[in-house]
């Protein structure tokens, strides 16, 4: 069997379009999903498809990189869940677009920029930061100060789901993001390695040379899980087959984090990813 190309470790790749969210809290609604599922477990459980999961991971990464607290990530995710169900929409009410349904006519940027998930997330966080006292507001009140929606209380219903996602994607939970990715990989070999390198640069500002094996030292376990969860969230679009961190390993077809032993273990500060050859 040909050995997989090992690529690296910390990351984020292109935010893609999403579909329908499924709530799995007590009393929540279970909506049908399109495509493979991702399950996030972090003091609660949320199920998304792989496109929604990638968008959620990018929104979180942008917040972390801007040094926004986890509370800001919760507000951003709740807003995107309400406005677009984490889909990068091509239309909406009047001229609203993208994950946050931002409007070019209201100064959010050009249509092309708004439909870049990273740009849209940066604009949201920048606007939130200008809201006096947002840290102490309810999720829906803080979101409304930014969005100015006709339904100011609608964001609150996503607060619990957003908190689960934020705990996992900011690295405060271990092995919390699990996505099952089957079928022919989107990318292989050098193309997959290039996508990961580009993702590192765009989402985390990390420069890395393309190589058959790329390892990134996270510095601490929380950062390690932050990056490992991002990798899993973006596996569908990057051709990732396997992610390893500390003594756990995620495999694409199985979709689960499992114990790994022997020479496949990596240090507690290093994340390693393998793409399909």
N, C-alpha and C positions, 0 to 999 in steps of 0.2 A: 504493500500500500504506500502510495506516495505521501511523504510527510507534508503536512500543511505549511504554507508560508506563515511564519510567525511575524506579526506586526505589532504593534504597540499598545499601549496602554492607558492613557488618560482621556478622554475625549468627548467629542461632539461632532456629528456630521450634519449634513444638510437637513434642516427642518423641512418636513414634507407636509403634504395635505393630510387631513384626518377625516374620521367618519363619525361614528356614534359612540357616546360614552355609556357605560353600564355601571349603575350604582349597586354595590353589594353590601351596603350597610343595612342594619335592621330596619325594616320598613321602607327601604329604598326600592327603586324600580329596576328591573333587569331588562334592559333594552337589547334588541338584536345587534350583533356586531358584524361588520363586514371584514372578512380576512382573518388572519391569525390573531390570537389574543395575547395580551400582556397582562399579567396580574401583579399588582403592587400591594405588598403587605407590610404595614408599618403602623402598629396600633390602630388597625382598621384595614379594610381591603377595598381596592378599586380595580376594575377591569377596563382596559382600553384596547383598541386595536393598535397595530404597530405604527401606523401613521400618527395617531393621536399621541402615542407614547413618545415618539421622536420629537414632536412639537413641544410636549410638556418638558422634556429633558433640555431642549434648547432654551425655553423660557427660563428655566431654573438656572442654567449655566450663565446666561446673560446677567441675571440678578446677582449671582455669586461673584462673577467677574467685576461687577460694578460695586462690590462690597456692600450690597444691600442685605439687611438681616433676613432671616428666614420668614419673618412675618410679611415682608414685602413680596417674597416669592409666593406665599399663600394667597395674597391678594391678587397678584398677577394671574396665577393659575385659576382662581375662582372666576376672575373676570373673563378669561379666555374660554372657560367652560360654559359660561352663560352666553357670551357673545357669539361663539362659533362652534361650541363643542370640540374645541381644539382642532378645528379644520381651518386651513389657510384659504378662506373663501374668496372667490373671484368677484362676488357681488354682495349686496345686502340692502338695507334700507337706504334709500336715496343713493349717495355715492360711497357708502360704507364698504370697507374691504378688509380682508385678512383675518388674522387670529383675534384681534381686538376690535374689529369693525371700526377702524379709524377712517376718518373722512378727509380726503385731500382738500376739500373746500373749507375745512375748518383748521387748516394749517398743520396737519399731521405729516404731510410730505406728498410726494408724487405717488400715483398708483403703483408704479414699479417698486418703489422703496417700501411702501406699506406692505406689499406682499412678500417682502423678505422677512422671515420670522425673526431674525436677529435685530434688524432695524426696528420692527414693530415693537419688540420687547424692550429695546433700549428707550424708545420714545415713551412707552408706558411708565417705565421706572423713573425716567427723568421727570415726568409730570407728577407722579406720586410723591417724589421727593420734595416737590414744591408745596405740597399740601401741609399746612401747619397742623401738627398734632396727629398725623395719620397713624402713627404707631399705636395710639391708644384708642383708635376708633374701631367699631365693628367692621368686619370685612366688607360688608355691603356699603357702609357709609364712606369708607376710604375709596372703594372702587368708584362709587358714584361721583365723588369729587373730581375724579379724572374723566370718567366717561360721560357724565351728564345725560344719563339714560332717561327714557320716558317711564322706565320701570325701576325706580331707585332701590327697591328692596329685593330685587330678583337675584342679586349676587350671593346673598346670604345662604341660599339653599345649597350652594356648592362649597361652603366653607370647610365642612368636614372632609370631603373628598380632596380638596386642595391641600389640606393639612397633611393628609396621608402621603400624597404625592411629594410634597415639599420635604417631609421628613426623610423619605427615601432618596430623593434626587439631590439633596444637600449633603448626603452621606451620613445621616444620623441613624441609619438602620443597616443591618448586615444581610446581604443576600436578599434584598427586598424587592428587586425588580426582576421578574422572570417573563421572558417572551419566547414563545415557540415559533421558530422560523423553519419552514419546510420548503421543499421544491428546489428548483434551480436557483443558485445564488445570483443576486443582482450583479455582482462583480466578482472577479477572481484575481489572484496573484497581484501583479504590479498595479493594476487598476484599483483594486481594493485597498492596497497600501497607500496609493495616492489619495484616495477619498479620506482615509483616516488622517493623513498628514494635513490635508486641507481643513478637515474638521477641527483638528487641534488648533490650527492657526486662527480660524474664524471664530470659534466659540470660546476658546480659552486663551488665545494670544500666545500659544506655545509654539515655538519653531522647532521642527524636527526634520531630519533628513530622511528621505525614503530609503528603507532598507528591508531586507527579508525578516529581520527581527528588530523591533523597536520597543524599548522598555522606558518607562517614565517613572521616576521616583516621586511618589506623592508627598512624602514628608511625614504623614501621619495616617492612621487608619481611616479617619473621617474623610480625608481627601481621597484616599484610595477607593472607598466605596462610592464616593461622588463620581469618580471617573469610571469605575467598573459598571455602575448602574447606567451611566450615559452610554457606554459602549453597547450594552445589551439593548437599550432603548433604540439605538440606531443600527442594530445588526441587520435588519431587513434591507436597508439601502446600501450597506457597505460590504456585503459578502463575508461578514464575520462568521466563523464557525465555532470559535471557543474563546472564552475569557477566563483568566485565572487571576486570583488575588488571594494572598496569604494561603490558607489551606482549603480554599473552595474553588470550584470550577463550574462555569456555565457552558453548556453545549447547545448549539442552535436547534437541532432536531428534537432533542429532549425538552429543552426549555427550562431546565431546573438547575439550581445551584446544588452541587454535590461535593462531598469531601474528596480531596485529592491528596495523594500521598507520594512518597518517594521523590524521585528526581524531577517530578512535574511541579512540585511545590515551589513557590517563589517567596521572597521576603515579604514581611508585613507592610512594607512601604512601597512596593512595586506592583504595578498592574501590567499584565501581558495579554495581548490579544493575538489570535491566530486567524488568518483569513483562509478561505478555500483556495487551494492551489490552482 
